[in-house]
Each structure stands twice: as C-alpha cells, then as structure tokens.
Amino acid sequence: MHGDGREIVLDTETTGVDNKKNRVIEIGALEVINKMPTGNTYHVYLNPEQEVEAGALRVHGLTDEFLSDKSLFADEVDNFLAFMGDSPLVAHNAPFDVGFLNMELEKLGRAVMHNEVVDTLVIARKKFPGARASLDALCQRFEVDSTERVLHGALLDAELLAEVYLQLCGGLQHDLALSAETASGGKGAKLSQSQGEKREARTFPTDEKELSAHDAFIAETVKDALWNK
C-alpha cells in the first residue's frame, strides 16, 4: 500500500464486456485513506459514440439517449488521471475495470496506468473458498446495506465496495472509533474511545478502629514516615 495510505476504490460501467470493441460509459471512484472513505469522489457519465448492447443495458440501465449529450472520455481524461494519481486501485474483478480504462487511454495515445491493483474478488475467494464472491454476496455476508442497488451504478458500487473492502481487511475494532481527522487523512489523527455512561465516584468510609490499627502498623514498620511530618 502507498506510504500515505491513499487508495482509490473504483467501478466502471460499459457498453458491453469486450474491451476490444466496447467502451466505458460511467466511472465511479472514491478516495480512501487507511481503508476509510474521505468523502472525496470522482464520478462521470461518458458518451461512448456507440450503441449500448442489450445485455449491458439490462445490467446498468444507461440508455443511448441518456448518454448522447455526455462528455467524451477525451474531455475527462486529465481530471480522471489527476484523481487516480499513482495510488493503488481497488476494484472487484479488477482486470475488467482496469483493462477497459487502459483501453480508453490507449485510444487517445496516452500512457496506460501502472498503478498497483488490488482485486477484492481475489481476496474474497481466498478468504472464503467455495463461497459466492459477487459484490451482492459480500454485501450480504458483511451486512452492508445494498438495498439501493436495483441496477448497477459505478459510484454506488464503488461506495459499497469500499465498505466490503474494509471488512475484508479486518474491519474496525468494536470498542474504538476512528476520528474524522483520521478518515480525512489529517495530521495528528487519533483514536477516540467510545463513550459510555459515566459512574458517580464511590467512597469507602473507614471507622476509628481501622484508622487506629493502620497508624499502629505504620508506626511499627516505617520509621520517621514522611506523611506524619
């Protein structure tokens, strides 16, 4: 992982599944630092200048008409690369998303990305061999609320994946909460212990007999005691 803890969780939607002929039509990405979202996101719809295949349309619902007035990838490429930087990229079935994005860069004669890539699908299959490892299945396993995911959407899927990624990496300790400063990557980040109900101070009264016995014990065992001066 990068020395500053910054990673980019991302997802794409496309006109089809073949990156040799299909195009990217939506990119959703969010910044996490030390596995915690900072609130910094990148999201764009793109005009692919080709029709969306029927199978892909059933998955994401992004129609040709909706995409017809959106920006071209060429218009967004600098913003996209600036957001990605050289941080590790986290994606579910990462070769699909990264392959499509590098294809778009190659079409423009731009250098492909050489960022470190973290594939949460590979992590999930190693962690839970034989179990379903789709994003929906992992959301269910980790009790991540995915009820809004009627259709695939790049930014929503990236947000869900960020929560799943945190859980795949061990989650947070139950009795500790990261301060907002930690999540935003601020200096002096600290852990704040969860607050419980405060108890009233308790007193333990002693009687004269106990005090006399204590004084006698001190007199016998400690000569010239400082607290008696």
Protein Blocks (a to p, Z undefined) as FASTA:
>chain_A
ZZklpacddddddfbjbfklpccfbdcddddeehiaehiacdddddehiacdfklmmmno
pafklmmmmccfklmmmmmmmmnmmadcddehkllmmmmmmmmmmmnopacdfbdcddfk
lmmmmmmghiacbfklmmmmnopafklmmbacfklmmmmmmmmmmmmnnpaafkbccdfk
lmnopghiacddddddddddddddddfklmmmmmmmmmmmmghifklZZ
